[in-house]
Amino acid sequence: MGVGFAINAPAWSSLVPQVVTGDELPSASALSGVQLNISGILGPALAGLLLAKVGAPFVFTLNATGFLLVLMVIPNVSKTSRDSSRTLKGFASSISSAFSYVGQTQGVRKILLRHAIFSSFVVVVPALMPVMLLKELRLDGSSLGLVFASMGVGSLISAFFLLPCLRSRFSTDALMLIAQCTLASVYLLMALVHHCVYCLIPMALAGASWTIAASELWVAAQQAIQNSVRGRISALMMVLSQGAMALGGVAWGLSAEIWGTRLTLLAAAFLFIVTTILSTLFLRFSQRASMHQSFHGIDALTSTMTTNFPRDVE
C-alpha cells in the first residue's frame, strides 16, 4: 500500500494543475481536501457496517473496484508520448535535476521547509489523540468515532465557508500562521480537558486548521513549481512530508511513553508556537535579503550599462 501511494500521489497531485486554471487552483485544492475528508468520515463507517454483514473479503473487493473505476477515467486525460527506454535511462539524472532545481529555487526551498515543520507537528493529532482519548479519558469506540467525526466536520466547514472568506482577506503566510497557532492552541486545550464533550470543539478546530494549512501549502507549491519538474518535486515534497511525520510520530510517541501524554501535548503546543514564530521570521528575513541582493544586482547591471554605453550628447 505504501508503494502504491508513493507512485500514485505525486502523479495525482501534479495532474490537478493541468486540468484547472490558475485561478481555479485554490478552489480545486479545497475540493480535493473536502472529498478526502468526506471519504475519511463515510468510508470507515460504511466499511464497518459492511464488515459486520458481508465480511472482509467483500469489503476489500469493493475497495479494489473503486480504484478500477478511477482507472477508467485516466485514459481520457491527454498524455504526452515518451520514449520508455529514454525515460528509464534518464531516471537518475531526473532525480538529480530535481534536487538541483530545489537548490536553485528559493521559493521551493521555503515551501519544503514549511512542509517539514508542519508535518512534524501535525502528526501529534494521529499519534497522540487516540492515546489521549482511549487511555486518559477512557472513551469507548463510539465516543472515539464521534470525536474524530467532529474533526471531519470542522474540516468540511473550513473548506466550504472559512477558506474562501479567509483567502480574500489574508495572504498565504498569514493563513499559515493562523492555522499553526490554532493547532498549537488545540494541543494545549486537549492537554487540559477531562471529558469527551469538551474534546469536540478542539478536534473540530484541529480539522479546520489542518485543512487550511495543508491546502495553502499545496497551492503555494503547485504555483511555484514549473510543469517540467512538477511530478518530481511533488514526489520529493511528499517524501519529505511523510519522513517528517514518521520521525515526528516516533519522537512524540516516545515522549508520551516517558513523560506522559498530557505533558507531551503541552510541550508540543509550546514548541509549535516557538517554531512557527522563528520560521516565519526566518522566511521573512531571507526574503528581504534576497530582494536586497536583487536590487544590488540591478544597480550593478545599470552601472555597467551606463559605463559601457554612455548617453548621447545632445
N, C-alpha and C positions, 0 to 999 in steps of 0.2 A: 504493500500500500504506500509506503514511503517512497519507493522508486517511482510508482505511478504518479504520485503527487509532484515529485521533483521534475518529471518530464512534462506533465500537463500544465502545471501552474504558470511557469514563465511564458509558454506559448499562448495560454489563455489570456493572461494579463496584457501581453503585447498585441493581441488581436483587437482588443476593445478600442484603442485609439485609431485603428484603421477603419472601423465601421461607424464611428461617430465623428462629428466635427469638434474643433477645439472648444467652442462654446458649450457643446453638449457633454464634454468630458466630465465636469464635476457632477452633473446630474446622473450620468451613466455610472460613475463610481458609487454614488449614493444608492442607486438602484441595485447595483451588484451587492452592496452590503446588506440591503433590505432583503433580497432573496436568500442571501446566506443566513441571515438571522431567522427568517421565516422557516427555512428548511431546518435550521437548528432547533426550532421550537416544535414544529409539527412532525419532523422526521422521527425523533426518538419516541414521541407519543404514539404515532401511527405504528412504528415498529414494535413498541411494547404491546399494543393491542393485538397485532397480527401474530406476534411471537407466542402469545398465550393460546391462540386459536388454531394456527396452522403450522407452527413450528419454525425453527431457524432456517432450514433449507429453502423454504418458500420465500422467506424474508430476504435472504441473500440473492435468490434468483430474481426477485422483483427489483432489488437494487441494481443488479447487473443489467437488467432490461432497461432501466433508466439511463444507464451510460450508453447503451446501444442506440437509444433514441437520440442522444446527443450526437453520436457519430453520424446519424443520418442527416444532420443539419450541416456538419462541417464541410462536405463536398460542395455546398452551394456558395462557399466563400472563395473568392478568386485567389489563386495561388500563383506565385512566381516560379517558373520552372528552374530547377537546379540540376547540375551535374553531380550525381551521388558520389562518384569517385573523387571529384574535386572537393566536395564538401567534407568527405572523410579525411582527405589529406590535409585540408586546412583547419582541422578541428583544433589542434594545438595552437596554431597561430591565431585563430579566432579568440581563444581563451586569453592568450597573452595580449591581444589587441584590446580586449575588454578591460583588462587591468590598466593598460596604457591610457585608455580613454578616461578611466576614473582618475588616474594620476594627473591628467592634463585638464580635467574639467572640475573646477572648484565647486560649482553648484551641485554636481552629482555627489561629490565627496561629502558635502554638508548633509545631503539627504540620506546618504548611507549612515553617517554618524547619528542622525536623528532616529533612523530606523533601529540601530543597535541599542541606543539608550532607551527608547520607548519599549522595545521588545523585552529587554532585560528587566523592566519594572512591571509591565502589564502582565507578565507571566505570573505575578503574585495572585491574580484572580483565579486561574485554573489550578495553581499549585497549592494555595493555602486556604481558599474559601471553602472547598468541600471539607477539609480537615477541621476548620473552624466551626462549620455548621453541624457536622456529624459528631465530633468529639467534644467540643466545648459547649455547644447549645443542645446537643442530644436530639437532633431532629430526625424524624423518620423519612422514608423515601418520598412520600407525597409532599411533605413540607419542604424538603430539599428541592423537589421539582418546582414547587411554587416560587421559591426564592430565585431560582435560575430563570424561570419564566418571566419574572419581573425584570430581570436583566435584558431579556429579549424584547420585552415591551418598551423599555427605555430606549433601546437601540432603534426600534421602529419609529418611535415618536421623534427622536432626534433626526433621523433620516428624512422623514416626511415634513416635519414642521420647523424644527430648530435650525437645521443645517442651511436651508435656503435663506432664512432670515439672517443668520449669523454671517454667511458669506457676503451678503450685501453690505454689511457694516464693518467687518473686521478682515484683516489680512490673514494669510496663512500662518504667519508667525504668531499673531495674536490668538488665533483659534487653537494652535498647538499649545500655547501657554495656558489658555483657559482649560483645555481638556486634560492636560497633565496635572495641573493644580487640583482640578476636580477629582481626578483619580487618587491623588495623594490624600485628599480630604476623605474620600471613601474608605481608604485603608485605615485612617485614623478613627472614623466612626465605627467601622467593623471591629476594631480592637476594643471598643468600649461598650458595644451592645451586649445584652444578655437575654434577648427574647427574639423569637422568629419574626414577629410583626415589625420590629424596628430594623430588620435587615432588608425589607422590601424596597424602601426608598433608596438607601445607599447602593443596592445592587442595580436598581434602575438607573441611577446616576452613573454607575460604572459602565453599564451597557451603552448609555448615551455618549459618554466621554470616549470610550473605546471606538465607537463608530465614527465620531467626529475626527479624532486624531488619525485613525487608520485611513479614512477617506482623504483627508488633506495630504497626508504623506504620499498616498498613491497618486493623486492628481499631480502633485508637485513633481514627483519622479517622472511620470509619463510626459509632462510638459517639458522637462529638462533633457530628456533622452532623445537622441536622433533615431529615426526609423531604422537606419542601417545597423545599429547595435542595440535596439530595444530589447530583443529577446535575451541577449547575453547579459545585459545589465540588469534586466528583471530577474534573471536566474541568480545572478550574484547578489542582488538585493534580498532575495528570498533565502538564499543560503546564509547570509549574514543575519537576517532576522531570526531564522529558525535556530541558528547556532547560539545567538544571544538568549533566546528563550530557553534552550536546553541548559546552557550554563547557569542562567538565572534561576531556573527551576531547581537545579541541584543545590545552588547556594542558598536559596530561600528555604528549601526543604531541610537542609542540614541545620540552618539557623533555628527553624521551628522545633527540630528534634532536640537541640541543645538548650535553647533559651525559652522555648515556648512559642505558641502561635501568636498570642496577643502582643508580646514584646517584639516579635519579628514584624508584625504588621505596623507597629509604631515606628520601628527602625526603617521599614520600607517607605512609610509616609515621609519621614524626615529626610532620608536620602534622596527620595524622588524630588522633593521640593528643592533641595540644595543643588542636585544635578541639573534640574530644569533651569534654574536661575543661572548657574555657571555656564551651561551650554548655550543659553540664549545670549549671554554677554559675550561669550567667545565667538559665536557666529556673527554677531553684530560688529565686533572689533575686527574680525577677519574681513568682513565685507567692506568696512570703511578703509582698511589697509589696502585691499585690492583696488578700490576706487581711487585712492590716493596714488597708488602705483600707476594706474592707468592714466591719470591726469599728468603725472610726471613724464610718462611715455609720450603723451600727446604734445606736451610742451617741448620735449627734446626733438620730436619729429618736426614740429613747427620751426624751431630754431635752426635745424639743419636745412630745411627747405628755404628759409629766409637767407641763410648764408650762401647756399649754392645757387639760388635763383633770386637775386636782388630785384627790387621793384624797378619798373621802367621810370626813367627820368622824364618828366613832362617837359 
